[in-house]
């Protein structure tokens, strides 16, 4: 049994604070964007703690810039550590990327070149972060729209090796795999089959914008059928993994997201075995 399986969650968004407290939706846990709560007080913190009384939480960051060549932001890490000590999340995560240069934040998650040098660089930085935070980090794969001529391996080989060397865990974004597979013409199933199941702790699901010639990870649409199909394949491969839906734009009412989350539950229920208690068992396919 996977002791880390939280069930099925949603990203906690400002528009839904009141509805969560008033309706107590059928959501097993919430993921918060760390940077939205790295403040001393105010209404966001009030709602955070009120909701935390009823639901487990995990923290997800977007500003660590682990792949950057600039020094790690120690002030940011200390603020993140304070928030983690306050919230006591089940885990915290950030992205396999860099976000800016010379002090300028691009507010985008930029991909890495897939090289040995980059592996050593980012793994070393992750180890520093984990030592500072006193916690093992989850590392998320990003969607990408460019590639580097210097890359000497596939994205999945790079991802696996960074995680192994840093001794961290994976937040596997199923939608990002699909988006990147379309943009770079690789097989998404090959990506899934190449990932080490022992390192996968969480799944992200989301919608995107499909322009035919390219796909953008916008988090502003419902999850499409090909991503649901890839999620089915991921469940066969990895077993019961904590799953949540991200929605960051064109945000619908909470009840609509809960209905979409039920699709994930129904898919998992049709694939994963259960204990006599009815809880899902984290058995996975062995390859």
ABEGO torsion letter per residue (X at the ends): XBAABAEBBBBBBAAAAAAAAAAGBBBABBBBBAAAABBABEAAAAAAAAAAAABBBBBBBAAAGAABABBBBAAAAAAAAAAAAAAGBABBBBBBBBABBGGBBAGBBBBBBBBAAAAAAAAAAAAAAAAAAGBBBBBBBBBBABBBAABABBAAAAAAAAAAAAGBBBBBBAAAAAAAAAAAGBBAAAAAAABBAAABABBBBBBBBBAGABBBBAGABBBBAAAAAAAAAAAAAAEBBBBBBBBABGBBBAAAAAAAAAAAAAAAAAABBBBAAGBBBABBBBX
